[in-house]
Amino acid sequence: MRKDIHPENYRLVAFKDMSNDDVFLTKSTANTKETLEVDGVEYPLIKMEISRTSHPFYTGKSKLIDTAGRIDKFKTKYAKFKK
């Protein structure tokens, strides 16, 4: 295994799921200028759109988001092939 290829600046970072406001702490080297206070301690903050607490695979709940009627357009377009 090669030496000195791993970063040395690991620190605790707060990751925040923006869809459900869940926050968890883990070590990371990710750079950020934002901070968040958790239990009286200030941590660097990384914002995420989805995490284990909101992803349908882990929660068992799926969301169907129809933007601009795309599903309806698809169904009407291919309805003529339905037998």
CORJODA-V978293 format. One record per residue. N is the residue number from 1. PSI is psi in radians with two decimals (NA if undefined). Layout:
# CORJODA-V978293
N;PSI
N;PSI
This chain:
# CORJODA-V978293
1;2.43
2;2.52
3;2.69
4;0.60
5;-0.22
6;2.50
7;2.64
8;-0.18
9;0.75
10;2.40
11;2.86
12;2.32
13;2.45
14;2.18
15;2.24
16;2.15
17;2.01
18;-0.31
19;-0.47
20;0.18
21;0.44
22;2.40
23;2.34
24;2.66
25;2.41
26;2.90
27;2.47
28;2.83
29;0.10
30;2.41
31;2.44
32;2.69
33;-0.22
34;2.66
35;2.82
36;2.40
37;2.16
38;2.10
39;0.70
40;0.02
41;2.39
42;2.24
43;2.67
44;2.54
45;2.28
46;2.15
47;2.38
48;2.65
49;-0.54
50;2.53
51;-2.98
52;-0.37
53;-0.18
54;-0.15
55;2.32
56;-0.53
57;-0.71
58;-0.54
59;-0.39
60;0.06
61;2.30
62;2.53
63;2.39
64;1.92
65;2.02
66;1.87
67;2.16
68;0.53
69;0.49
70;-0.65
71;-0.77
72;-0.71
73;-0.73
74;-0.78
75;-0.73
76;-0.61
77;-0.70
78;0.18
79;-0.50
80;-0.35
81;-0.11
82;2.36
83;NA
